[in-house]
Amino acid sequence: MVSTTHAFHIPLERARTEPNEAGRLSARLFGHGTMTLRYYKPLNPDRQPVHDQDEVYIVQRGSGWFVNEGARHPFGPGDALFVRANAEHRFEDFTEDLELWAVFYGPQDGEEGEVPGGRGVSSVPRAS
């Protein structure tokens, strides 16, 4: 895990060097309260389990398809992808350079409330 004295700034280059946490597919970089920041570079195929907290992925590099609660969405650099707690999700047909920030937050089993645009990732088409 990145030193807490420098946790306010975590360069992507540093995140790439952090080892995955034991029993996890991602590296834990920083935590504060219920929030945890992780670096995730999925293997192909992506076989991650469901998580007991809400999660936001922020795509740093790469592109492909994101499957969230059965719906399939294209993604690319700069996109943010929301996943409800306990929702099945995975990355498919992605480029080998895919790198993501993963932010877990909130109580076990997620927060209440509706996601704007419906369940999971918004169905608004990506800009060309």
Helices and strands as residue ranges (DSSP letters): G 4-6, H 12-15, E 27-32, E 35-40, E 54-61, E 64-68, E 71-75, E 80-83, E 89-92, E 99-105
